[in-house]
Amino acid sequence: MDARFTLAGARFRAHAAGALIALVISVAGCGTGAAPSSTAASPLTTSPAATAAPSAAESASTAPSATAAFPVTLTDDEGTEVTIPAEPERIVSLTPATTEILFEIGAGDRVVATTDFDDYPPEAVELPDVASFTAVDVEKIVGLEADLVIAGGNNFNDPAAIDQLRSLDIPVIVTYAPDVETVFADMELIGTAVGRPAEAAELTTALEEGFAEVADATEDLDHPRVFYELDATQDIFTAADDSFIEEMIEIAGGGPITTGSTTDFSIPLERLVTEDPEIILLGDAAYGVTPEAVAQRPGWSGMTAVKENAIRPVDDIVITRPGPRLLEGLRQLAEAIHPDLDLPED
């Protein structure tokens, strides 16, 4: 297996979100059409807190085990030690990715509330909403008698609300990861927090193996220049340098066109024209953007992708939401970049 995707003792950190996930990943996996801000903190680039945070395995106060053990003390991705006294029975999830992870590892029946932008799995959609892109309803969470809250870091959820919940003795785990391998740690950290470490390890192992298969399948192929469109309603938004999206495109066999900045997800049209994408992938296709509309944009007609009709819609949610369906997203990316690619059966 490719060494990039081995757990190696669960050395990874965690990935949930940041301020721009509400915007970039609103187009990138949270199910809204809001345009991203080029100045907001990015969920896809490394923050000092996320870089310094220990791995899920290193964070536990007890030795790693395939069975649940409580009480357990974990260090979350902001460096906060959180003690969970007993296996949580009333869990609140404040990010769509966390919700999907909880249901995938068998803890969905203990989730009592999510956000108003959770859209998967169907069982989660019917749960009470306690958060939006702009606010967390602390009073409602308290009223639900939550014994664990899992929040998104880098300002995805209001830090003041997280502090308030902790002041009320409700354990809050904050997750944030900037890259693919740390997404897998996010799953392991959550698994440990809710008493499902074995199920989480099984999930991450399967995903890592799938990622390695795609990487192997694309390694020796030509890597065409790929522009991934997050949004172009006003400014043009795409992958920043060293970002999660850039990494996904590289694994999928593309040469990602990035913004030239690690913190800015907007790219000037002049830079995009100079980079001359050979393939344009429409992450904003779900919001009505079509290849025909892209081809008609002023200044775009000279790009190779436009001239060769290589403009392809993709499902942005599965590609950029750091949850159990991420392998599905990677495979879709690879097949969009290399339509003749014969991937192993999923």
Buried (B, 14 or more C-beta within 10 A) or exposed (E): EBEBBBBEEBBBBBBBBBBBBBBBBBBBBBBBEBBBBBEBBBBBBBBEBBEEBBBBBBBBEEEBEEEBBEEBBBBBBBBBEBEBEEBBBBBBBBBBBBBBBBBBBBBBEBBBBBBEBBBBBEEBEEBBBBBEBEEBBBEBBBEBEBBBBBBBBBBBBBBEBBEBBBEEEBBBBBBBBBBBBBBBBBBBBBBBBBBBBBBBBBBBBEBBBBBBBBBEBBEEBEBBBBBBBBBBBEBBBBBBBBBBBBBBBBBBBBBBBBBEBBBBBBBEBEBBEEBBBBBBBBBBBBBEBEBEEBBEEEEBEEBBBBEEEBBBBBBBBBBBBBBBBBBBBBBBBBBBBBEEBEBEEE
